[in-house]
């Protein structure tokens, strides 16, 4: 598994520059993989994000119950 790590506030070109290389890496690894090898395992890509931002989370006054990530990240499936 390969992961793109960041504080993503949705999906836009800047985030694509972080996410797409991970997706492409997995595609290359899977295409070059030893598919005839019974022990071969597919490599998957994923995104790890933080909500709220780590700086906000560790502030004493942070509202940790606010989760808007489902609305913000619904379009990620189009990245691959």
The first five atom37 places (N, CA, C, CB, O) and aatype in JSON, in Angstrom:
{
  "aatype": [20, 20, 20, 20, 20, 20, 20, 20, 20, 20, 20, 20, 20, 20, 20, 20, 20, 20, 20, 20, 20, 20, 20, 20, 20, 20, 20, 20, 20, 20, 20, 20, 20, 20, 20, 20, 20, 20, 20, 20, 20, 20, 20, 20, 20, 20, 20, 20, 20, 20, 20, 20, 20, 20, 20, 20, 20, 20, 20, 20, 20, 20, 20, 20, 20, 20, 20, 20, 20, 20, 20, 20, 20, 20, 20, 20, 20, 20, 20, 20],
  "atom_mask": [
    [1, 1, 1, 1, 1],
    [1, 1, 1, 1, 1],
    [1, 1, 1, 1, 1],
    [1, 1, 1, 1, 1],
    [1, 1, 1, 1, 1],
    [1, 1, 1, 1, 1],
    [1, 1, 1, 1, 1],
    [1, 1, 1, 1, 1],
    [1, 1, 1, 1, 1],
    [1, 1, 1, 1, 1],
    [1, 1, 1, 1, 1],
    [1, 1, 1, 1, 1],
    [1, 1, 1, 1, 1],
    [1, 1, 1, 1, 1],
    [1, 1, 1, 1, 1],
    [1, 1, 1, 1, 1],
    [1, 1, 1, 1, 1],
    [1, 1, 1, 1, 1],
    [1, 1, 1, 1, 1],
    [1, 1, 1, 1, 1],
    [1, 1, 1, 1, 1],
    [1, 1, 1, 1, 1],
    [1, 1, 1, 1, 1],
    [1, 1, 1, 1, 1],
    [1, 1, 1, 1, 1],
    [1, 1, 1, 1, 1],
    [1, 1, 1, 1, 1],
    [1, 1, 1, 1, 1],
    [1, 1, 1, 1, 1],
    [1, 1, 1, 1, 1],
    [1, 1, 1, 1, 1],
    [1, 1, 1, 1, 1],
    [1, 1, 1, 1, 1],
    [1, 1, 1, 1, 1],
    [1, 1, 1, 1, 1],
    [1, 1, 1, 1, 1],
    [1, 1, 1, 1, 1],
    [1, 1, 1, 1, 1],
    [1, 1, 1, 1, 1],
    [1, 1, 1, 1, 1],
    [1, 1, 1, 1, 1],
    [1, 1, 1, 1, 1],
    [1, 1, 1, 1, 1],
    [1, 1, 1, 1, 1],
    [1, 1, 1, 1, 1],
    [1, 1, 1, 1, 1],
    [1, 1, 1, 1, 1],
    [1, 1, 1, 1, 1],
    [1, 1, 1, 1, 1],
    [1, 1, 1, 1, 1],
    [1, 1, 1, 1, 1],
    [1, 1, 1, 1, 1],
    [1, 1, 1, 1, 1],
    [1, 1, 1, 1, 1],
    [1, 1, 1, 1, 1],
    [1, 1, 1, 1, 1],
    [1, 1, 1, 1, 1],
    [1, 1, 1, 1, 1],
    [1, 1, 1, 1, 1],
    [1, 1, 1, 1, 1],
    [1, 1, 1, 1, 1],
    [1, 1, 1, 1, 1],
    [1, 1, 1, 1, 1],
    [1, 1, 1, 1, 1],
    [1, 1, 1, 1, 1],
    [1, 1, 1, 1, 1],
    [1, 1, 1, 1, 1],
    [1, 1, 1, 1, 1],
    [1, 1, 1, 1, 1],
    [1, 1, 1, 1, 1],
    [1, 1, 1, 1, 1],
    [1, 1, 1, 1, 1],
    [1, 1, 1, 1, 1],
    [1, 1, 1, 1, 1],
    [1, 1, 1, 1, 1],
    [1, 1, 1, 1, 1],
    [1, 1, 1, 1, 1],
    [1, 1, 1, 1, 1],
    [1, 1, 1, 1, 1],
    [1, 1, 1, 1, 1]
  ],
  "atom_positions": [
    [[0.84, -1.16, 0.0], [0.0, 0.0, 0.0], [0.9, 1.23, 0.0], [-0.97, -0.01, 1.21], [1.94, 1.28, 0.65]],
    [[0.46, 2.22, -0.75], [1.15, 3.5, -0.78], [0.13, 4.57, -0.39], [1.78, 3.79, -2.2], [-1.03, 4.5, -0.79]],
    [[0.56, 5.56, 0.39], [-0.37, 6.56, 0.9], [0.09, 7.98, 0.59], [-0.54, 6.39, 2.4], [1.27, 8.3, 0.66]],
    [[-0.88, 8.82, 0.25], [-0.67, 10.26, 0.15], [-1.15, 10.83, 1.48], [-1.45, 10.9, -1.1], [-2.3, 10.64, 1.88]],
    [[-0.26, 11.53, 2.15], [-0.54, 12.06, 3.48], [-0.7, 13.57, 3.42], [0.59, 11.68, 4.47], [0.13, 14.24, 2.8]],
    [[-1.73, 14.13, 4.03], [-1.86, 15.58, 4.01], [-3.13, 16.05, 4.69], [-1.82, 16.08, 2.61], [-3.97, 15.25, 5.11]],
    [[-3.25, 17.35, 4.78], [-4.46, 17.97, 5.31], [-5.25, 18.49, 4.11], [-4.13, 19.13, 6.34], [-5.14, 19.66, 3.75]],
    [[-6.03, 17.61, 3.5], [-6.75, 17.95, 2.29], [-8.09, 18.58, 2.63], [-6.95, 16.7, 1.42], [-8.87, 18.04, 3.41]],
    [[-8.35, 19.74, 2.04], [-9.61, 20.44, 2.29], [-10.56, 20.28, 1.12], [-9.35, 21.93, 2.55], [-11.39, 21.15, 0.86]],
    [[-10.45, 19.18, 0.42], [-11.23, 18.91, -0.78], [-10.28, 18.38, -1.83], [-11.98, 20.17, -1.28], [-9.19, 17.91, -1.51]],
    [[-10.69, 18.44, -3.09], [-9.83, 17.96, -4.16], [-9.67, 19.08, -5.18], [-10.41, 16.66, -4.83], [-10.66, 19.57, -5.74]],
    [[-8.44, 19.48, -5.41], [-8.15, 20.46, -6.45], [-6.77, 20.14, -7.01], [-8.21, 21.92, -5.89], [-6.13, 19.19, -6.58]],
    [[-6.3, 20.92, -7.97], [-5.04, 20.62, -8.66], [-3.86, 20.46, -7.72], [-4.73, 21.7, -9.65], [-3.04, 19.56, -7.9]],
    [[-3.77, 21.32, -6.73], [-2.65, 21.22, -5.79], [-2.64, 19.89, -5.06], [-2.72, 22.35, -4.77], [-1.57, 19.3, -4.86]],
    [[-3.81, 19.41, -4.67], [-3.88, 18.11, -4.01], [-3.6, 16.99, -4.99], [-5.26, 17.91, -3.36], [-3.03, 15.96, -4.62]],
    [[-3.98, 17.19, -6.23], [-3.67, 16.2, -7.26], [-2.18, 15.97, -7.4], [-4.25, 16.63, -8.59], [-1.75, 14.86, -7.72]],
    [[-1.39, 17.03, -7.17], [0.06, 16.89, -7.27], [0.63, 16.02, -6.15], [0.72, 18.26, -7.24], [1.74, 15.52, -6.26]],
    [[-0.13, 15.84, -5.1], [0.28, 14.96, -4.0], [-0.33, 13.57, -4.18], [-0.15, 15.56, -2.64], [0.34, 12.56, -3.95]],
    [[-1.58, 13.51, -4.6], [-2.31, 12.24, -4.68], [-1.97, 11.46, -5.95], [-3.8, 12.5, -4.63], [-1.72, 10.25, -5.88]],
    [[-1.96, 12.11, -7.09], [-1.77, 11.4, -8.35], [-0.43, 10.66, -8.47], [-1.89, 12.37, -9.48], [-0.42, 9.56, -9.03]],
    [[0.68, 11.19, -7.97], [1.92, 10.4, -8.03], [1.82, 9.08, -7.27], [3.07, 11.21, -7.46], [2.43, 8.09, -7.67]],
    [[1.06, 9.05, -6.2], [0.87, 7.81, -5.44], [0.06, 6.82, -6.27], [0.17, 8.09, -4.08], [0.38, 5.63, -6.34]],
    [[-1.01, 7.32, -6.91], [-1.84, 6.47, -7.76], [-1.01, 5.93, -8.92], [-3.07, 7.27, -8.3], [-1.07, 4.74, -9.23]],
    [[-0.24, 6.8, -9.56], [0.6, 6.37, -10.69], [1.67, 5.37, -10.26], [1.26, 7.59, -11.35], [1.95, 4.42, -10.98]],
    [[2.26, 5.58, -9.11], [3.24, 4.64, -8.58], [2.63, 3.24, -8.46], [3.78, 5.12, -7.21], [3.24, 2.26, -8.87]],
    [[1.45, 3.17, -7.89], [0.78, 1.87, -7.72], [0.46, 1.24, -9.06], [-0.5, 2.03, -6.89], [0.59, 0.03, -9.23]],
    [[0.04, 2.05, -10.02], [-0.23, 1.51, -11.37], [1.04, 0.91, -11.98], [-0.79, 2.61, -12.29], [1.0, -0.18, -12.54]],
    [[2.16, 1.63, -11.86], [3.42, 1.12, -12.41], [3.85, -0.17, -11.72], [4.53, 2.17, -12.27], [4.26, -1.13, -12.37]],
    [[3.76, -0.18, -10.41], [4.15, -1.38, -9.65], [3.27, -2.56, -10.05], [4.04, -1.12, -8.12], [3.77, -3.67, -10.23]],
    [[1.98, -2.33, -10.19], [1.06, -3.41, -10.53], [1.26, -3.91, -11.96], [-0.37, -2.96, -10.34], [1.12, -5.1, -12.22]],
    [[1.59, -3.0, -12.88], [1.84, -3.41, -14.26], [3.14, -4.21, -14.37], [1.9, -2.19, -15.18], [3.23, -5.13, -15.17]],
    [[4.13, -3.84, -13.57], [5.42, -4.52, -13.62], [5.47, -5.74, -12.71], [6.52, -3.56, -13.23], [6.44, -6.5, -12.74]],
    [[4.43, -5.94, -11.92], [4.41, -7.03, -10.95], [4.49, -8.4, -11.6], [3.17, -6.95, -10.12], [4.13, -8.57, -12.76]],
    [[4.95, -9.34, -10.84], [5.08, -10.71, -11.32], [3.72, -11.39, -11.22], [6.16, -11.5, -10.5], [3.44, -12.1, -10.25]],
    [[2.87, -11.16, -12.22], [1.49, -11.65, -12.16], [1.42, -13.18, -12.22], [0.69, -11.06, -13.3], [0.4, -13.76, -11.84]],
    [[2.46, -13.84, -12.7], [2.48, -15.3, -12.73], [2.92, -15.88, -11.39], [3.4, -15.8, -13.84], [2.8, -17.08, -11.15]],
    [[3.44, -15.02, -10.55], [3.9, -15.45, -9.23], [2.68, -15.64, -8.32], [4.9, -14.42, -8.61], [1.93, -14.68, -8.12]],
    [[2.47, -16.83, -7.77], [1.3, -17.04, -6.9], [1.33, -16.19, -5.63], [1.21, -18.5, -6.52], [0.3, -15.99, -4.99]],
    [[2.5, -15.69, -5.27], [2.62, -14.85, -4.08], [2.45, -13.36, -4.36], [3.94, -15.08, -3.44], [2.52, -12.54, -3.44]],
    [[2.22, -13.01, -5.65], [2.08, -11.6, -6.02], [0.85, -11.0, -5.35], [1.99, -11.43, -7.55], [-0.22, -11.6, -5.33]],
    [[1.03, -9.8, -4.8], [-0.08, -9.08, -4.17], [-0.16, -7.69, -4.77], [0.1, -9.0, -2.63], [0.85, -7.0, -4.9]],
    [[-1.35, -7.29, -5.14], [-1.58, -5.99, -5.75], [-1.24, -4.87, -4.76], [-3.04, -5.87, -6.22], [-1.47, -5.01, -3.56]],
    [[-0.69, -3.77, -5.29], [-0.38, -2.6, -4.48], [-1.52, -1.6, -4.62], [0.99, -1.96, -4.9], [-1.92, -1.25, -5.73]],
    [[-2.05, -1.13, -3.5], [-3.17, -0.2, -3.49], [-2.71, 1.18, -3.03], [-4.29, -0.72, -2.59], [-1.78, 1.32, -2.25]],
    [[-3.4, 2.2, -3.54], [-3.14, 3.57, -3.1], [-4.26, 4.01, -2.17], [-3.01, 4.54, -4.31], [-5.4, 3.55, -2.28]],
    [[-3.91, 4.91, -1.26], [-4.91, 5.46, -0.35], [-4.52, 6.89, 0.02], [-5.04, 4.58, 0.91], [-3.4, 7.33, -0.25]],
    [[-5.44, 7.59, 0.63], [-5.21, 8.95, 1.1], [-5.44, 8.97, 2.6], [-6.14, 9.99, 0.37], [-6.43, 8.43, 3.09]],
    [[-4.51, 9.58, 3.33], [-4.65, 9.76, 4.77], [-4.74, 11.26, 5.01], [-3.46, 9.1, 5.57], [-3.83, 12.0, 4.65]],
    [[-5.83, 11.68, 5.61], [-6.02, 13.11, 5.86], [-6.38, 13.34, 7.32], [-7.12, 13.67, 4.93], [-6.65, 12.4, 8.07]],
    [[-6.39, 14.57, 7.7], [-6.63, 14.94, 9.08], [-7.78, 15.92, 9.15], [-5.37, 15.55, 9.72], [-7.79, 16.93, 8.43]],
    [[-8.74, 15.65, 10.0], [-9.85, 16.56, 10.21], [-10.22, 16.53, 11.68], [-11.06, 16.21, 9.3], [-10.7, 15.5, 12.17]],
    [[-10.02, 17.6, 12.36], [-9.52, 18.9, 11.91], [-8.0, 18.86, 11.68], [-9.88, 20.0, 12.93], [-7.34, 17.85, 11.94]],
    [[-7.48, 19.95, 11.2], [-6.04, 20.09, 11.0], [-5.33, 19.77, 12.31], [-5.67, 21.54, 10.5], [-5.81, 20.16, 13.37]],
    [[-4.19, 19.07, 12.26], [-3.48, 18.72, 13.5], [-3.21, 19.91, 14.42], [-2.18, 18.07, 13.16], [-3.29, 19.78, 15.65]],
    [[-2.89, 21.07, 13.85], [-2.65, 22.24, 14.71], [-3.92, 22.63, 15.46], [-2.15, 23.44, 13.87], [-3.86, 22.99, 16.64]],
    [[-5.06, 22.55, 14.8], [-6.33, 22.88, 15.45], [-6.69, 21.83, 16.49], [-7.46, 23.02, 14.41], [-7.21, 22.16, 17.55]],
    [[-6.43, 20.57, 16.18], [-6.78, 19.5, 17.1], [-6.07, 19.64, 18.44], [-6.43, 18.15, 16.49], [-6.66, 19.4, 19.5]],
    [[-4.81, 20.04, 18.39], [-4.03, 20.11, 19.63], [-4.18, 21.43, 20.38], [-2.58, 19.89, 19.31], [-3.62, 21.61, 21.46]],
    [[-4.96, 22.37, 19.8], [-5.31, 23.58, 20.55], [-6.36, 23.22, 21.58], [-5.83, 24.7, 19.6], [-7.21, 22.37, 21.33]],
    [[-6.31, 23.83, 22.71], [-7.25, 23.54, 23.8], [-8.69, 23.87, 23.39], [-6.87, 24.33, 25.06], [-9.61, 23.16, 23.79]],
    [[-8.89, 24.91, 22.61], [-10.24, 25.37, 22.28], [-10.85, 24.67, 21.07], [-10.22, 26.85, 22.03], [-11.92, 25.07, 20.62]],
    [[-10.24, 23.65, 20.54], [-10.7, 22.99, 19.33], [-12.01, 22.24, 19.56], [-9.64, 22.04, 18.81], [-12.18, 21.56, 20.57]],
    [[-12.93, 22.36, 18.6], [-14.18, 21.58, 18.61], [-13.91, 20.3, 17.82], [-15.38, 22.4, 17.99], [-13.97, 20.31, 16.59]],
    [[-13.63, 19.21, 18.5], [-13.27, 17.95, 17.85], [-14.47, 17.19, 17.3], [-12.53, 17.07, 18.82], [-14.3, 16.14, 16.69]],
    [[-15.67, 17.69, 17.51], [-16.86, 16.99, 17.03], [-17.27, 17.41, 15.62], [-18.0, 17.23, 17.99], [-18.21, 16.85, 15.07]],
    [[-16.6, 18.38, 15.04], [-16.96, 18.89, 13.72], [-16.34, 18.02, 12.62], [-16.5, 20.34, 13.56], [-15.12, 18.0, 12.45]],
    [[-17.19, 17.31, 11.87], [-16.7, 16.45, 10.78], [-17.47, 16.77, 9.5], [-16.85, 14.94, 11.15], [-18.63, 16.4, 9.34]],
    [[-16.79, 17.45, 8.6], [-17.4, 17.8, 7.32], [-16.74, 17.02, 6.19], [-17.3, 19.31, 7.06], [-16.97, 17.33, 5.02]],
    [[-15.91, 16.03, 6.51], [-15.09, 15.38, 5.49], [-15.9, 14.63, 4.44], [-14.14, 14.43, 6.14], [-15.45, 14.58, 3.3]],
    [[-17.04, 14.06, 4.75], [-17.8, 13.33, 3.72], [-18.25, 14.26, 2.61], [-19.03, 12.64, 4.35], [-18.21, 13.89, 1.44]],
    [[-18.67, 15.45, 2.96], [-19.09, 16.41, 1.95], [-17.89, 16.9, 1.13], [-19.8, 17.61, 2.6], [-18.0, 17.07, -0.08]],
    [[-16.75, 17.11, 1.8], [-15.58, 17.67, 1.11], [-14.91, 16.67, 0.19], [-14.58, 18.16, 2.12], [-14.31, 17.07, -0.8]],
    [[-14.99, 15.38, 0.48], [-14.17, 14.4, -0.22], [-14.96, 13.45, -1.11], [-13.39, 13.62, 0.76], [-14.42, 12.42, -1.52]],
    [[-16.18, 13.76, -1.41], [-16.99, 12.89, -2.24], [-16.43, 12.69, -3.63], [-18.36, 13.43, -2.35], [-16.73, 11.67, -4.26]],
    [[-15.62, 13.61, -4.14], [-15.13, 13.53, -5.51], [-13.8, 12.8, -5.65], [-14.99, 14.9, -6.08], [-13.25, 12.76, -6.74]],
    [[-13.28, 12.22, -4.59], [-11.98, 11.54, -4.67], [-11.99, 10.3, -5.53], [-11.53, 11.17, -3.31], [-10.95, 9.93, -6.07]],
    [[-13.13, 9.66, -5.67], [-13.18, 8.42, -6.43], [-12.76, 8.64, -7.89], [-14.59, 7.81, -6.38], [-12.31, 7.7, -8.55]],
    [[-12.89, 9.86, -8.4], [-12.51, 10.15, -9.77], [-11.01, 10.21, -10.0], [-13.11, 11.43, -10.18], [-10.57, 10.28, -11.14]],
    [[-10.22, 10.2, -8.95], [-8.76, 10.28, -9.1], [-8.12, 8.93, -9.41], [-8.15, 10.83, -7.84], [-6.96, 8.9, -9.83]],
    [[-8.8, 7.87, -9.23], [-8.23, 6.55, -9.56], [-8.26, 5.69, -8.4], [-6.83, 6.64, -10.07], [-7.82, 4.54, -8.47]]
  ]
}
